[in-house]
Amino acid sequence: MSFNPMSARPFSQACENNKAPILAVLQKHFTEPGKILEIGTGTGQHAVFFAGQLPHLQWQTSDLEENHAGIGLWMADYPGENLLPPLVLDVAASSWDFGPFDGVFTANTAHIMSWDEAKMMLQGAAKLLNPGGKLVIYGPFNYNGQFTSDSNAQFNEWLKSQAPHRAIRDFEAVCEVAASHGLGFIEDVAMPANNRCLVFQKV
C-alpha cells in the first residue's frame, strides 16, 4: 500500500488491478437489494468502486480504527448514499453484535490474519448473515496442501518474513471451518494473478 500524492489517499495497486474481476463475482451473487458488510475495507478503494457499481446494495465498510481516516478520504468524494462509514472491527476482539447482513465480502485478509483469527472471521460472518446470505472471500489459497504457483510460494515466504502468523490458507481447511458454522460452499472462481473467490451460503 502506498499514498497517492495527488490526493494523500491510501492507494493499493492490487485493488485497482483486481476490482473488475471481483465485481463480476459480486454481480453474480449479490443480485437482490440488501446490506453487505465488507470485512477489512483497507484503503477504501474497493468499497467506493463496488458501492458505485452495485447501487442496489448498502455497502457497510469496516476495519481496524487506525484505517478509518484513509477510508474516509476515499468516501469523501463518493456521490451516492449507499456507502456507509466504517465500523470498528477487529475479528479477534469484536463481539459481532451488529448486523444482520445479506452478504459479507472480504479481500486479502485471511492470509494477513493468524489462522485463529481467520477462523474467528468465518464464525463472525456466519453469525451476522441472514439465512441464505452469502460470504465471498477473495485471495490466494492452497489446494491439497500445495501452492498453485511459484509466485504464490514466494508470496507465502514474504508473508512469513513480515510476520510468522501470516500464510496462504488451505482451501479445504477454510471450507471445513465454514461448514462447521453453517456456511455451505457453493463456488470457487479462478481469478487473475493466481487468486480465487470462494463463495459460501448460510444454511
Sequence and secondary structure as in RCSB ss.txt:
>XXXX:A:sequence
MSFNPMSARPFSQACENNKAPILAVLQKHFTEPGKILEIGTGTGQHAVFFAGQLPHLQWQTSDLEENHAGIGLWM
ADYPGENLLPPLVLDVAASSWDFGPFDGVFTANTAHIMSWDEAKMMLQGAAKLLNPGGKLVIYGPFNYNGQFTSD
SNAQFNEWLKSQAPHRAIRDFEAVCEVAASHGLGFIEDVAMPANNRCLVFQKV
>XXXX:A:secstr
 EE TTT  EE HHHHHHHHHHHHHHHHH  SSEEEEEE  TTSHHHHHHHHH TTEEEEEEE GGGHHHHHHHH
TT   S EEEEEE  TTT    S  EEEEEEES TTTS HHHHHHHHHHHHHHEEEEEEEEEEE EEBTTB SSH
HHHHHHHHHHHH TT   EEHHHHHHHHHHTTEEEEEEEEEGGGEEEEEEEE 
